[in-house]
Amino acid sequence: MPLAMLPQWTDLTPDQRVVAATGCRDAGADLDAAFRLFVDPGEAEDESSQAASVSRRPLAGLPYAAKDMFDLAGRAPSCGLETAFSPPPGQTAAMLRRMDAAGAARVGLTRMTKLAFEPSGIGTALNPWNPDFAPGGSSSGSGAAVASGAAFVAVGSDTAGSVRIPASCCGVTGWKPSTGFVSDDGAMALSPSLDTIGLLARGAADILLVVSGIALFDTDQAGDVKPRDGGSRSIAVATDLLERCETSVRAACEDGIALFRTLGMPTIASAAGPAIDENGAAALRVLGAEAARNLGSIPDLAAREPTLARRIASGFPVDDDALRRDLDARSTARAGLLDTVFGDADVLVTPAMAIRTPRLCDVDPSAEGFSGRTLYALSAFTRFANYLGLPALVVPTGFDDRAMPVGLQIIGRPGEDRALLELGAAFQAQSAWHGRVPPLARPILEATESLAP
């Protein structure tokens, strides 16, 4: 039976957007009950206010969700814990203020892993494609909310792949911006040198709409690296990383790479593995050291979350001098990767993950089948981009042999976020993987039946 499809927000007329937003609101409670999406469901605008405001604000009525790590005036985020560890703030986080000011309607605050410290999403939201499989973490609720149709866009964070891994596992599109492009004011800090605030959506065109609607492209926050002239002209493909992939993952990624060629974009084979491995290892050292310094002093954490507290404390042996060496090495490492791996290409394409979306029992430390190797593999191809400050986009590229989504990762040069998103939108204008909706997401399918292509 063919999979059901949902359009992007950018594909809808103003009247259809009212129907779609109403569908999200009407289906939200049932989707939350099915997939455990929200810590705190929000209150979207009603139909009449949406219709009245469509012409006034760029994101009017857009149903969006936000990871529960962002400040809301008068409400401290839980950050995945049972109770908040900080007092209620006086101001809402910068990213959410921008979304709200542009007219987007927040439908809920999504579940996340404890202190954003777990890449599988175990114990949080359920994967709408199959609840027995991992949703990806730590922005697990954000990925599941978009995949199920409870929201068109979700705000998350990405420190080592925490937007891109859920995007791959849940079959949606996830953008990690260049370091410093999006303000993290009012967001929980895990590893400040690696943290980025990203977006998940059905497709890149909707992410472009949001980024433009909140005027991020009107500011110069991407550091001193300026975009090169022109669009993407060629694509470097990490052929050695494809060889590391499980068979059905590699096949799906090769289908996506072939689609690039049909768009007239030549591909160049590149040996990316050594540089990605080396920079990914540095990312883990920085993450561990900075997380210990930022989160190790949370009051009563050892009593409340002893296992998590021990994991966080494991970063303390990395002393300040060692941390500084890793941080100081980034500029040279970035230049080396751009020279040897990108070469003359504008973007680098890799699998999002080498492995299929794992079963929950494979990534649950309390389960008999738990594999630390599997847990480590989730972020093996993503964390280097955080260390080097590169923008990255994960787009759906098919399904594996267990009918779970597979993601393809496109990495851009620093500061070239617009070109990266435009490339993703061009890719998805010729593909349909990003529009597919899990059959289990019946409430949204029924609520938006009139929107089906």
Beta strands, then each sheet from edge to edge (+ up, - down):
strand 1: 4-5
strand 2: 38-41
strand 3: 63-67
strand 4: 105-110
strand 5: 153-158
strand 6: 173-176
strand 7: 196-201
strand 8: 235-238
strand 9: 267-270
strand 10: 347-351
strand 11: 392-399
strand 12: 405-412
strand 13: 436-437
sheet 1: 1+ 13-
sheet 2: 2+ 4- 3- 5- 7+ 6- 11+ 12- 10+ 8+ 9+
end
